[in-house]
Amino acid sequence: MTTKMYIKNYPRPQFVREQWVDLNGEWNFAFDDANTGETHLPAAFTGDLKINVPFTYETQASGIGDESHHPYVWYNRTLEIPADVEDSRVLLHFQAVDYIAKIWINGSYVGSHQGGYAAFSFDITPYITVGEANQLTVKVEDSMDATQPRGKQRWVKDNFECFYVQTTGIWQSVWMEFVAPVRVDSVKMTPDIDSRTVRFEYQVEGDFSQADIRLETIISLKGKPVKRMSLSIDRPWLQLDADLVHEMNGPWMHSHWSPQHPNLYDVEFILYKDDTKLDHVYSYFGMRKISIDKGRILLNNAPLYQRLILDQGYWPESHLTPPSEEALIEDIDLIIAMGYNGVRKHMKVEDARFLYWCDVKGLLVWSEMAATFEFNDNAVHKFTNEWMEVVRQQYNHPSIITWVPFNESWGVMNIKKDKKQQKFTEAIYHLTKSFDPYRPVITNDGWEHTVSDILTLHDYVETKEEFEKRYSNKDELLNNEISFNHWKYAFADGYEYKGQPVIVSEFGGIAFQTEAGWGYGNQVTSDDAFLNRFRNIHQAIKDQDYIVGYCYTQITDVQQEVNGLLTADRKPKIPLEKIREVNMM
């Protein structure tokens, strides 16, 4: 069951307006390796290539398929602005562009954005001519710089280990919407199941000082009205708490959000000037709580055992960009069919439509930032700005239950002993908590933790016996007295175990014997050999009562990495029911 205002392919399902224009499709395109384009391309675009946006030039889906690195690329297309929106503001939205985007309309510079994973937008009203064709030109600058957050994108000429073809340029949807000069810019929604309330923090854009402006918030559940509230707008930032105790709700527990019952409240925000409607936004929220108590993770105050799968979000023909919304849904359905209740989205900030369908279908999500691979002041600046954009943009999704800013000491390679790197991770932890104190934050996933709400360990040990020998020594392992995974330790120097929940958040990675590609450990030669190793290592984890969840590597093969439960084109290597049987045992 979808939300009240579900629109297929709508790029931002958490904040929907009906009047929008999809700008995906064929654009003009040009490479500019010499970086001379700014002298002439914004005024008169002359590129002789075509590209299928939002697929990057490195992909076959783009129509180009050139995997070599080009540091400067250009896009151009015509914008048709209908005459009937003359009194509206025109917003131009980019869901993700890697890495620096510069925007021109009709030759006039509009602005720029830095960061490959966060969405951004511009009010282009001053630059367009209503009722006529307008020229949109975009320059994208990308680099092999290891100080920019890049995740699994390679920073050398060829793929190596677990690093893949780079992503350059527009790689998620581009779109426009037409809005009133006074409008709802954003709403932060915070549920509290213990008090049965939800807090709305509104940001209103525009000049409302000379008019009587009011904002109505209308909440419903499964088509039944729950609450209607009205707020007079006298400043740009406002806050309202809504009590959801209502006779129409039915039994309270049945309206919580969980994997078993992914209930979503629909909510509408309607802005009025007197009796004239200025803006109408559709959204939704889930009443759910994630908390930690006595070494256990709780969902809605009940113990949660997490059965996660690692998901890097790659497709053969389109790399990081999903080929379609249906492809995102297919991945989620396959994950659930295999008995997993969650996904660790690895080294990628995923398309907002993926998070929407996780909200709808009840799949838990760990949201993880793409790593840098050097540590210096530039890396700190770039990482911090982009991470906080991501947290703010993803905050309202009930499916997200954990933030993961750092993984395996990537970008902080000397964190074990380096106080400066340790303080950086502490700062990101506390900065994240300042915006969202309600979700756990993991710092740093895999090993060498500093401050962290969950202790997560990565270990690709192959046999049940090896795992039991190491992990039966709980106190020694968690207190840095013994190492694991090639001499890694649970904590960085100066930090200690304080009773956090323990999750094995990477393990497995079993690959079938192949002439090309790799997995973790020895490759297997038969279905029986795979299932025997798969079953035994899962049983070893489940037998340790202090371990409260796991994350298996991984859902699909990715380029040269062939340790997926599915092939890169989503064909099961092992019957799904066999995987489900092990997860549910």
C-alpha positions in Angstrom: 0.0 0.0 0.0 1.5 3.3 -1.1 1.1 6.7 0.5 -1.8 9.0 -0.3 0.1 11.0 -2.9 2.4 8.5 -4.6 3.5 9.6 -8.1 5.6 7.1 -10.0 9.1 8.4 -10.7 8.5 11.5 -8.5 12.1 12.2 -7.4 11.3 13.3 -3.8 8.4 11.2 -2.4 8.8 12.6 1.1 7.7 16.1 0.0 5.4 16.0 -3.0 3.8 18.7 -5.0 1.5 17.9 -8.0 2.9 20.5 -10.4 6.3 19.4 -11.6 8.3 18.7 -14.7 10.6 15.7 -15.3 13.8 16.9 -17.0 15.3 13.4 -17.4 16.0 12.2 -21.0 18.2 13.3 -23.8 20.5 16.3 -23.2 23.3 17.8 -25.2 26.7 16.8 -23.9 30.4 17.7 -24.3 33.7 16.7 -22.8 36.0 19.6 -21.8 39.3 18.0 -20.7 41.2 21.3 -21.3 38.7 23.2 -19.1 38.1 26.0 -21.6 34.3 25.8 -21.8 33.4 28.6 -19.4 34.6 31.1 -21.9 31.8 30.3 -24.4 29.6 27.3 -23.6 27.2 29.0 -21.2 26.3 31.5 -23.9 26.3 29.3 -26.9 26.5 25.5 -26.3 28.3 23.6 -29.1 28.6 20.1 -27.8 28.1 17.4 -30.4 27.2 14.5 -28.1 23.9 13.4 -26.7 23.5 11.8 -23.2 20.6 10.1 -21.5 20.2 11.9 -18.1 20.4 10.8 -15.3 22.9 8.2 -16.4 26.6 9.2 -16.4 28.8 9.1 -19.5 30.7 6.1 -18.0 27.6 3.9 -18.3 26.0 2.1 -21.3 22.6 3.5 -20.2 23.9 7.0 -20.9 24.3 6.2 -24.6 28.1 7.0 -24.4 29.8 4.3 -22.3 33.2 5.8 -21.9 34.8 4.6 -18.7 37.9 6.8 -18.8 38.1 9.8 -16.5 37.1 13.3 -17.9 37.5 16.0 -15.2 35.1 18.6 -16.9 31.9 17.8 -18.6 29.0 19.9 -19.9 25.2 19.4 -20.3 22.7 21.5 -22.1 19.0 21.4 -22.8 16.0 23.6 -23.4 13.5 24.5 -20.7 9.9 25.2 -21.7 8.2 27.4 -19.1 4.5 27.5 -19.6 2.8 30.9 -19.6 0.2 29.9 -16.9 3.0 29.8 -14.2 3.9 33.5 -14.7 3.1 34.3 -11.0 5.0 31.3 -9.7 8.6 30.8 -8.6 10.4 28.2 -10.7 12.6 25.8 -8.7 15.2 23.7 -10.5 16.1 20.5 -8.6 19.1 18.1 -8.9 18.9 14.9 -6.8 22.6 14.2 -7.1 25.5 15.5 -9.2 29.1 14.2 -8.7 31.0 16.4 -7.8 30.9 20.2 -8.4 27.9 21.5 -10.4 27.7 25.0 -11.9 24.5 26.2 -13.4 23.7 28.8 -16.1 20.3 29.8 -17.4 20.3 31.7 -20.8 24.0 32.5 -20.3 23.5 33.9 -16.8 25.3 32.2 -13.9 22.9 30.9 -11.3 25.0 29.2 -8.7 27.0 26.1 -7.8 26.9 23.1 -5.4 29.7 20.8 -4.2 29.1 17.3 -3.1 28.2 14.1 -5.1 25.5 12.6 -2.9 23.2 15.3 -1.6 20.3 16.9 -3.4 20.2 20.7 -4.1 18.0 23.2 -5.9 18.0 26.8 -7.2 15.3 29.4 -7.7 15.8 30.2 -11.3 12.8 32.6 -11.7 15.0 35.7 -12.2 16.8 34.0 -15.1 14.0 32.5 -17.2 11.5 33.9 -19.7 8.0 32.6 -19.2 6.4 31.2 -22.3 9.6 30.9 -24.3 12.4 28.3 -24.7 15.2 28.8 -22.1 18.7 27.4 -22.2 19.9 25.4 -19.2 23.6 24.7 -19.1 25.4 22.7 -16.5 29.1 22.2 -16.0 30.3 19.4 -13.8 33.8 19.2 -12.3 35.0 15.8 -10.9 38.4 14.6 -9.9 40.4 11.6 -8.7 41.0 13.5 -5.5 40.9 11.2 -2.5 39.8 14.0 -0.2 36.4 14.3 -1.8 33.8 11.8 -0.5 33.8 9.1 -3.2 32.9 5.8 -1.6 33.6 2.9 -3.9 34.6 5.0 -6.9 38.1 4.4 -8.0 40.7 7.2 -7.9 43.2 5.6 -10.3 42.8 4.5 -14.0 41.6 0.9 -13.5 39.4 -0.9 -11.1 41.1 -2.6 -8.1 40.1 -4.7 -5.1 36.6 -3.5 -4.2 36.7 -0.2 -6.0 34.8 0.4 -9.2 34.4 2.7 -12.2 34.0 6.4 -11.2 30.7 8.3 -11.4 31.0 11.7 -13.0 28.2 14.2 -13.5 24.4 14.1 -13.2 23.5 10.6 -11.8 20.1 11.2 -10.3 16.9 12.9 -11.5 16.7 16.6 -12.6 13.3 18.2 -12.4 11.4 21.5 -12.0 8.5 22.5 -9.9 6.4 25.7 -9.9 5.6 27.1 -6.5 4.1 30.2 -4.9 6.4 33.0 -3.7 5.3 32.1 -0.1 5.6 28.4 0.4 6.6 25.5 2.7 10.3 25.0 2.3 10.8 22.0 4.6 9.2 20.1 7.5 11.2 18.1 10.0 9.0 15.4 11.6 9.9 13.7 14.8 7.7 10.9 16.2 7.5 10.0 19.9 5.6 6.8 20.5 5.9 7.0 24.2 4.0 10.3 24.4 1.9 9.4 21.2 2.9 12.7 19.6 4.7 13.9 16.5 6.6 17.1 16.3 6.6 19.3 13.2 9.3 21.8 12.6 8.4 24.0 9.7 10.5 26.3 7.5 8.4 28.8 5.4 10.0 30.6 2.5 8.9 34.1 1.2 7.6 37.4 2.5 4.6 36.8 4.8 4.9 40.0 6.8 2.2 41.9 4.9 -0.5 39.2 4.8 -2.5 36.9 7.0 -0.8 33.5 6.3 -1.8 30.3 8.0 -0.6 26.8 7.7 -2.9 23.8 8.0 -1.5 20.3 8.8 -3.8 17.4 8.1 -3.0 13.9 9.4 -4.7 10.7 8.3 -4.0 7.0 8.8 -5.2 4.4 6.2 -7.6 6.9 4.8 -9.2 7.9 8.1 -8.8 11.4 9.6 -6.6 11.7 12.7 -5.8 15.4 13.3 -6.2 18.8 11.6 -4.3 21.7 13.0 -3.9 25.4 12.0 -0.9 27.6 12.7 -0.6 31.4 12.0 2.7 32.2 10.2 4.6 35.0 11.8 8.2 33.9 11.2 10.1 31.5 8.9 10.7 28.8 11.5 7.8 27.3 13.6 7.2 24.3 15.6 4.0 22.3 16.6 3.4 19.1 18.5 0.5 17.0 17.5 -1.2 14.6 19.9 -2.2 11.5 17.9 -4.4 9.9 20.5 -7.7 9.7 18.6 -10.6 7.3 18.5 -10.2 6.8 14.8 -6.7 5.4 15.3 -7.9 2.0 16.5 -5.6 0.0 18.8 -2.5 2.0 19.3 0.1 -0.7 18.7 -1.3 -1.4 15.2 -0.4 2.1 14.1 3.3 1.9 14.8 5.8 1.5 12.0 7.8 -1.8 11.9 9.0 -4.4 9.4 5.9 -6.5 10.2 3.5 -3.5 10.1 5.0 -0.6 8.1 2.1 1.7 8.9 2.5 5.2 7.5 0.6 8.3 8.4 -0.3 10.6 5.5 0.2 14.3 6.2 -0.7 17.3 4.1 0.7 20.8 4.6 -1.5 23.5 3.1 -0.5 27.2 3.2 -3.3 29.8 2.9 -3.4 33.6 2.4 -6.8 34.4 3.8 -8.9 31.7 1.9 -6.6 31.4 -1.1 -4.4 28.3 -1.2 -0.8 29.2 -1.8 1.0 25.8 -1.4 0.0 22.2 -0.9 2.6 19.6 0.0 2.0 15.9 0.6 4.2 13.8 2.9 4.1 11.0 5.4 5.7 9.8 8.6 6.0 6.6 10.6 5.5 6.3 14.4 8.5 4.3 15.4 11.3 4.5 18.0 14.8 3.1 17.9 16.6 2.9 21.2 19.3 1.0 23.1 19.1 -0.6 26.5 21.4 -3.0 28.3 23.3 -4.2 25.2 20.1 -4.6 23.1 18.7 -2.5 20.3 15.0 -1.9 20.6 12.4 -1.1 18.0 9.3 0.4 19.5 10.5 -0.6 22.9 10.9 -4.3 21.9 14.1 -6.2 21.2 15.2 -6.1 17.6 17.4 -8.7 16.0 18.8 -7.3 12.8 19.2 -9.5 9.8 20.8 -7.1 7.4 22.4 -7.5 3.9 25.1 -5.3 2.5 23.9 -3.4 -0.6 26.2 -1.3 -2.8 23.5 -0.3 -5.2 25.2 -1.0 -8.6 23.7 -2.1 -11.8 25.7 -3.4 -14.9 24.2 -1.0 -17.4 23.9 2.1 -15.1 26.3 1.7 -12.2 25.2 3.8 -9.2 22.1 5.1 -10.9 19.1 2.8 -10.7 17.9 1.9 -14.2 14.2 2.5 -13.1 12.0 2.8 -10.0 10.9 -0.8 -10.7 14.6 -1.9 -10.3 14.7 -0.4 -6.8 11.4 -2.2 -5.9 12.8 -5.5 -7.3 15.9 -5.2 -5.1 13.8 -4.6 -2.0 11.4 -7.4 -2.7 14.3 -9.8 -3.3 15.9 -8.8 0.0 12.7 -9.4 1.9 12.1 -12.7 0.1 15.5 -13.9 1.3 14.5 -13.3 5.0 16.4 -10.1 5.7 14.7 -7.4 7.7 17.1 -4.6 6.8 19.9 -3.4 4.5 23.2 -1.6 5.1 23.5 0.8 2.1 27.2 0.6 1.7 29.3 3.6 0.6 26.4 5.2 -1.2 23.6 7.6 -0.4 20.8 6.0 -2.3 18.0 7.5 -4.4 15.2 8.9 -2.3 12.7 6.6 -4.1 14.6 3.6 -2.6 14.1 5.0 0.9 10.4 5.6 0.1 9.8 2.0 -0.9 11.7 0.8 2.2 9.3 3.0 4.2 6.4 1.5 2.4 7.5 -2.1 2.6 9.1 -2.1 6.0 12.8 -2.7 5.3 15.2 -1.3 7.9 18.1 0.9 6.6 21.5 1.8 7.8 22.4 5.0 5.9 26.2 5.2 5.3 28.2 8.1 3.9 30.7 7.7 1.0 34.2 7.8 2.4 37.2 9.9 1.6 40.5 8.2 1.4 42.9 10.8 2.7 42.8 12.8 5.9 43.6 16.6 5.9 41.7 19.8 6.4 40.2 19.7 2.9 38.8 16.3 3.5 37.3 17.3 6.9 35.6 20.3 5.4 34.2 18.4 2.4 33.0 15.4 4.4 31.4 17.4 7.2 29.3 19.7 4.9 28.0 16.9 2.7 27.3 14.5 5.6 25.1 17.0 7.3 23.2 17.7 4.1 22.5 14.0 3.8 21.4 13.6 7.4 19.0 16.6 7.1 17.6 15.3 3.8 17.0 11.8 5.0 15.8 12.5 8.5 12.1 11.9 7.9 12.4 8.4 6.6 11.2 5.9 9.3 13.1 3.1 7.6 16.4 4.6 8.5 17.3 3.4 12.0 21.1 3.9 12.0 23.6 6.5 10.8 27.0 5.3 9.6 29.4 8.2 8.8 32.6 6.1 8.9 33.6 2.6 7.7 36.7 0.6 8.3 38.9 3.6 9.1 38.6 4.8 5.5 39.6 8.4 5.3 40.9 8.1 8.9 43.5 5.5 8.3 45.5 6.3 11.5 42.5 6.5 13.8 43.9 3.7 16.0 46.5 6.2 17.5 46.0 9.6 15.8 44.2 11.9 18.3 43.3 14.4 15.5 41.5 11.7 13.5 39.8 10.4 16.6 38.5 13.9 17.5 37.2 14.3 13.9 35.1 11.2 14.3 33.9 12.3 17.7 33.0 15.7 16.2 30.9 14.0 13.4 29.2 11.8 16.0 28.2 14.7 18.2 27.3 16.9 15.2 25.0 14.2 13.9 23.5 13.8 17.3 22.8 17.5 17.5 20.5 17.2 14.5 19.2 13.7 15.3 19.6 12.5 18.9 17.1 9.7 18.3 19.0 7.3 16.0 22.2 5.3 16.8 25.4 6.6 15.2 28.2 4.1 14.5 31.8 5.5 14.6 33.6 3.7 12.9 31.9 0.6 11.4 34.1 -2.5 11.4 36.8 -1.8 14.0 38.8 0.9 15.8 35.7 2.6 17.2 35.9 5.9 19.1 32.5 7.0 20.4 29.8 4.8 19.0 26.3 3.7 20.0 26.8 0.3 18.5 30.0 -1.8 18.4 30.2 -3.3 14.9 32.8 -5.9 13.8 33.8 -7.0 10.3 35.2 -10.5 10.1 35.3 -12.8 7.0 36.4 -15.8 9.0 35.2 -18.9 7.0 34.4 -21.6 9.5 32.0 -22.0 12.4 34.9 -23.3 14.5 37.2 -20.4 13.8 34.4 -17.9 14.6 33.5 -19.6 17.9 37.1 -19.8 19.0 37.5 -16.0 18.6 34.0 -14.7 19.7 33.5 -16.9 22.7 36.2 -14.8 24.3 33.8 -11.8 24.6 35.6 -9.8 27.3 39.0 -10.1 25.6 37.6 -9.3 22.2 35.6 -6.3 23.2 38.3 -4.9 25.5 41.1 -4.9 22.9 42.9 -7.8 24.5 42.7 -10.0 21.3 42.5 -8.9 17.7 40.4 -10.1 14.7 40.3 -9.7 11.0 44.0 -9.5 10.3 45.1 -7.7 13.5 42.2 -5.3 13.9 40.9 -4.2 17.3 37.5 -3.3 18.4 38.5 0.2 19.7 41.0 2.9 18.9 43.5 3.6 21.6 42.0 5.5 24.5 38.5 4.2 24.1 36.8 1.2 25.7 33.8 -1.0 25.6 30.8 0.6 27.6 28.2 -2.1 27.1 27.1 -1.2 23.6 25.1 -3.7 21.5 27.4 -5.8 19.3 26.6 -6.6 15.6 28.8 -8.4 13.1 28.2 -5.9 10.3 30.3 -7.6 7.6 30.9 -11.3 7.1 30.5 -14.0 4.6 31.2 -12.7 1.1 31.2 -16.3 -0.3 32.0 -16.6 -4.0 31.6 -19.5 -6.4 34.7 -20.6 -8.2 35.2 -18.4 -11.3 37.9 -17.5 -13.7 37.4 -13.8 -13.1 36.5 -11.8 -10.0 36.9 -12.4 -6.3 35.1 -13.1 -3.0 36.3 -13.5 0.6 38.2 -16.6 1.5 38.2 -19.8 -0.5 35.8 -20.0 -3.4 33.2 -22.8 -3.4 32.5 -25.2 -6.2 28.9 -26.3 -5.6 25.5 -25.3 -4.1 26.0 -27.7 -1.3 29.4 -26.3 -0.4 28.0 -22.8 -0.4 25.0 -23.6 1.7 27.1 -25.5 4.2 29.5 -22.6 4.8 26.6 -20.1 4.7 24.6 -22.0 7.2 27.4 -22.7 9.6 28.8 -19.2 9.8 25.2 -17.8 10.4 24.7 -20.4 13.2 28.0 -19.4 14.8 26.9 -15.8 15.0 23.4 -16.6 16.3 24.9 -18.9 19.0 26.6 -15.9 20.6 23.9 -14.4 22.8 25.7 -11.0 23.1 25.6 -10.5 19.3 22.3 -8.9 18.4 22.4 -8.9 14.6 24.5 -9.3 11.5 25.0 -8.0 8.0 25.9 -10.4 5.3 28.1 -9.4 2.3 26.3 -9.0 -0.1 23.2 -8.9 -2.2 24.7 -8.8 -5.7 27.9 -9.1 -7.6 29.5 -5.7 -8.4 31.8 -5.5 -11.4 34.9 -7.5 -10.4 33.5 -8.5 -7.0 31.5 -11.7 -7.4 30.4 -12.6 -3.9 26.7 -11.6 -4.2 23.8 -13.9 -3.4 22.5 -12.6 -6.8 24.4 -12.0 -10.0 24.9 -8.4 -11.1 21.7 -8.7 -13.2 19.7 -10.0 -10.2 19.6 -13.7 -10.9 19.7 -15.9 -7.8 22.7 -18.1 -7.4 21.0 -20.1 -4.7 17.2 -20.6 -4.4 15.8 -17.6 -2.4 14.0 -20.0 -0.1 17.3 -21.7 0.9 18.7 -18.3 2.0 15.5 -17.4 3.8 15.6 -20.7 5.7 19.0 -19.9 7.1 18.1 -16.4 8.0 15.0 -17.6 9.9 16.5 -20.6 11.6 
